[in-house]
Amino acid sequence: MFKQVRSYLKLLDLRIGFLVNFNSSFLKKDIHRVTNQYDEELHGL
C-alpha cells in the first residue's frame, strides 16, 4: 500500500499523504505519513 500511495503522490504532484487503516482498534497507531521524494528545486518552491 505504501508504494500505491507514493504513486498517487507522484501523479498528483503532492508532497505528503497519509495511509490510514480504519480496521484497527486504535486508529491513532495505524496512521502512517507517506512522503514523495520531492525535489523542491525542480518544482520552483
Backbone as CSV, one residue per row, in Angstrom:
resi,resn,N_x,N_y,N_z,CA_x,CA_y,CA_z,C_x,C_y,C_z
1,MET,0.808,-1.198,0.000,0.000,0.000,0.000,0.856,1.268,0.000
2,PHE,2.025,1.231,0.624,2.880,2.416,0.645,3.288,2.815,-0.771
3,LYS,3.611,1.819,-1.599,4.013,2.116,-2.973,2.866,2.726,-3.759
4,GLN,1.654,2.263,-3.509,0.497,2.801,-4.207,0.262,4.260,-3.824
5,VAL,0.398,4.565,-2.536,0.228,5.951,-2.084,1.302,6.832,-2.694
6,ARG,2.534,6.341,-2.742,3.614,7.118,-3.358,3.346,7.369,-4.840
7,SER,2.801,6.377,-5.522,2.460,6.561,-6.938,1.426,7.657,-7.111
8,TYR,0.395,7.656,-6.250,-0.628,8.703,-6.310,-0.030,10.071,-6.031
9,LEU,0.887,10.137,-5.070,1.521,11.415,-4.745,2.307,11.943,-5.943
10,LYS,3.028,11.069,-6.609,3.807,11.491,-7.777,2.897,11.935,-8.912
11,LEU,1.844,11.160,-9.165,0.929,11.505,-10.256,0.214,12.826,-10.020
12,LEU,-0.123,13.105,-8.768,-0.845,14.329,-8.430,0.083,15.476,-8.057
13,ASP,1.406,15.228,-8.094,2.421,16.226,-7.768,2.224,16.774,-6.357
14,LEU,2.051,15.847,-5.398,1.888,16.203,-3.988,3.097,15.732,-3.200
15,ARG,3.334,16.357,-2.057,4.484,16.003,-1.221,4.167,14.943,-0.174
16,ILE,3.035,15.094,0.507,2.746,14.266,1.676,1.353,13.662,1.558
17,GLY,1.239,12.402,1.966,-0.049,11.731,2.027,-0.121,10.916,3.313
18,PHE,-1.305,10.470,3.639,-1.495,9.661,4.833,-2.150,8.346,4.460
19,LEU,-1.640,7.271,5.041,-2.206,5.949,4.861,-2.866,5.588,6.183
20,VAL,-4.180,5.359,6.163,-4.947,5.131,7.386,-5.601,3.759,7.327
21,ASN,-5.413,2.969,8.374,-6.066,1.676,8.498,-7.274,1.845,9.420
22,PHE,-8.471,1.848,8.821,-9.689,2.027,9.601,-10.152,0.730,10.257
23,ASN,-9.508,-0.377,9.951,-9.869,-1.672,10.522,-8.978,-1.993,11.722
24,SER,-8.779,-1.035,12.578,-7.890,-1.172,13.721,-8.619,-0.763,14.994
25,SER,-8.229,-1.366,16.099,-8.854,-0.991,17.369,-8.374,0.382,17.836
26,PHE,-7.122,0.732,17.534,-6.578,2.043,17.853,-6.189,2.739,16.561
27,LEU,-7.019,3.650,16.134,-6.781,4.342,14.869,-5.495,5.155,14.911
28,LYS,-5.174,5.699,16.072,-4.012,6.576,16.199,-2.703,5.880,15.823
29,LYS,-2.577,4.609,16.158,-1.312,3.914,15.877,-1.228,3.406,14.441
30,ASP,-2.338,3.444,13.711,-2.345,2.955,12.337,-2.512,4.065,11.313
31,ILE,-1.997,5.242,11.609,-1.927,6.339,10.652,-0.455,6.515,10.292
32,HIS,-0.164,6.410,9.009,1.218,6.499,8.544,1.354,7.655,7.567
33,ARG,2.374,8.445,7.766,2.676,9.561,6.870,3.587,9.030,5.767
34,VAL,3.211,9.299,4.531,3.979,8.845,3.371,4.417,10.080,2.605
35,THR,5.701,10.138,2.270,6.205,11.304,1.555,6.677,10.926,0.162
36,ASN,6.520,11.857,-0.730,7.025,11.722,-2.085,8.470,12.193,-2.077
37,GLN,9.314,11.572,-2.852,10.705,12.017,-2.963,10.700,13.273,-3.814
38,TYR,10.337,14.367,-3.207,10.025,15.620,-3.873,11.249,16.511,-3.895
39,ASP,11.625,17.010,-5.041,12.774,17.896,-5.153,12.257,19.326,-5.321
40,GLU,12.382,20.128,-4.255,11.854,21.497,-4.262,12.515,22.346,-5.339
41,GLU,13.772,22.094,-5.608,14.500,22.901,-6.581,13.903,22.714,-7.993
42,LEU,13.479,21.491,-8.310,12.919,21.219,-9.637,11.509,21.816,-9.792
43,HIS,10.776,21.953,-8.703,9.398,22.420,-8.776,9.239,23.893,-8.422
44,GLY,10.324,24.589,-8.220,10.287,26.031,-8.021,9.693,26.480,-6.701
45,LEU,9.919,25.747,-5.627,9.418,26.154,-4.302,10.524,26.712,-3.445
